[in-house]
Amino acid sequence: MILHISPIAPVELSLMMRSRGRSDEEVRRVLNALNTAIMMYTKPKYPPLGLRDVEYAAELRGRHPQLSFFDSLHAAIAINNKLTYYDLDEVVRDIILKELERS
């Protein structure tokens, strides 16, 4: 099985840590440790982020106001690349499944 990681995930994590007062050095160390841990078990793929994904994310937020900015980007990337979405957030998973049924 190939693990795909949303290219937005590291950006989201970085912004969350910075918004909670973490320094750039702390953010760098966490991202480095996370990358090291992931690479011990798999070689993930990062699907590209394109204008089509950002546009579709805005469309998704219009149809599904419960989606956050980042969740809509994760969803758009998953849908546009026909990837299985794994997350604890059932709302996002359900929206992705509904959207995939529409297409």
C-alpha positions in Angstrom: 0.0 0.0 0.0 1.2 3.5 -0.8 0.7 6.2 1.8 -0.2 9.6 0.4 0.2 12.6 2.7 -1.6 15.8 1.9 0.9 18.4 0.9 -1.1 20.8 3.1 -0.6 18.7 6.3 3.0 20.0 7.1 1.8 23.6 6.4 -1.2 23.2 8.7 1.0 21.6 11.5 3.5 24.4 11.2 0.9 27.1 11.4 -0.8 25.4 14.4 2.5 25.2 16.3 3.4 28.8 15.5 0.0 30.0 16.5 0.6 28.3 19.9 3.8 30.2 20.4 6.3 27.6 19.2 9.5 29.1 17.8 10.7 28.3 14.2 13.4 26.1 15.7 10.9 24.1 17.7 8.7 23.8 14.5 11.7 22.6 12.5 12.7 20.0 15.1 9.2 18.6 15.3 8.9 18.4 11.5 12.3 16.8 11.3 11.4 14.2 13.9 8.0 13.5 12.2 9.7 13.1 8.9 12.3 10.7 10.4 9.6 8.6 12.1 7.6 8.3 8.9 10.6 7.4 6.8 11.4 4.6 9.1 8.3 2.8 8.1 7.3 4.0 4.6 8.2 6.3 1.8 5.1 8.5 1.5 4.0 10.2 -1.7 2.9 13.9 -1.6 0.3 14.6 -4.3 0.8 17.9 -5.9 -1.2 21.0 -4.8 -2.5 22.9 -7.8 -4.8 25.8 -8.5 -7.5 23.3 -9.4 -7.4 21.9 -5.8 -7.5 25.4 -4.2 -10.5 26.3 -6.4 -12.3 23.1 -5.7 -11.6 23.6 -1.9 -13.4 26.9 -2.1 -16.3 25.2 -3.9 -16.5 22.5 -1.2 -16.5 25.2 1.6 -19.5 26.8 -0.2 -21.4 23.6 -0.3 -20.3 22.3 3.1 -19.8 25.3 5.5 -18.7 22.9 8.3 -15.4 22.3 6.4 -12.5 24.4 7.7 -10.0 26.0 5.3 -7.5 23.2 5.8 -10.1 20.4 5.8 -11.4 21.6 2.5 -7.9 21.5 1.0 -7.3 18.0 2.3 -10.7 16.9 0.9 -10.1 18.6 -2.5 -6.7 16.9 -2.9 -8.2 13.5 -1.9 -11.1 13.8 -4.3 -9.2 15.2 -7.2 -6.6 12.4 -6.9 -9.2 9.7 -6.0 -7.3 8.8 -2.8 -8.8 7.0 0.2 -9.0 9.5 3.0 -8.1 8.4 6.5 -8.8 10.7 9.4 -10.6 10.7 12.7 -12.9 13.4 11.5 -16.0 11.6 10.3 -17.5 14.8 8.9 -14.7 15.3 6.4 -14.7 11.6 5.5 -18.5 11.7 4.9 -18.2 14.8 2.7 -15.4 13.2 0.6 -17.5 10.0 0.1 -20.6 12.1 -1.0 -18.5 14.2 -3.3 -16.9 11.1 -4.9 -20.4 9.6 -5.5 -21.4 12.8 -7.3 -18.5 12.5 -9.8 
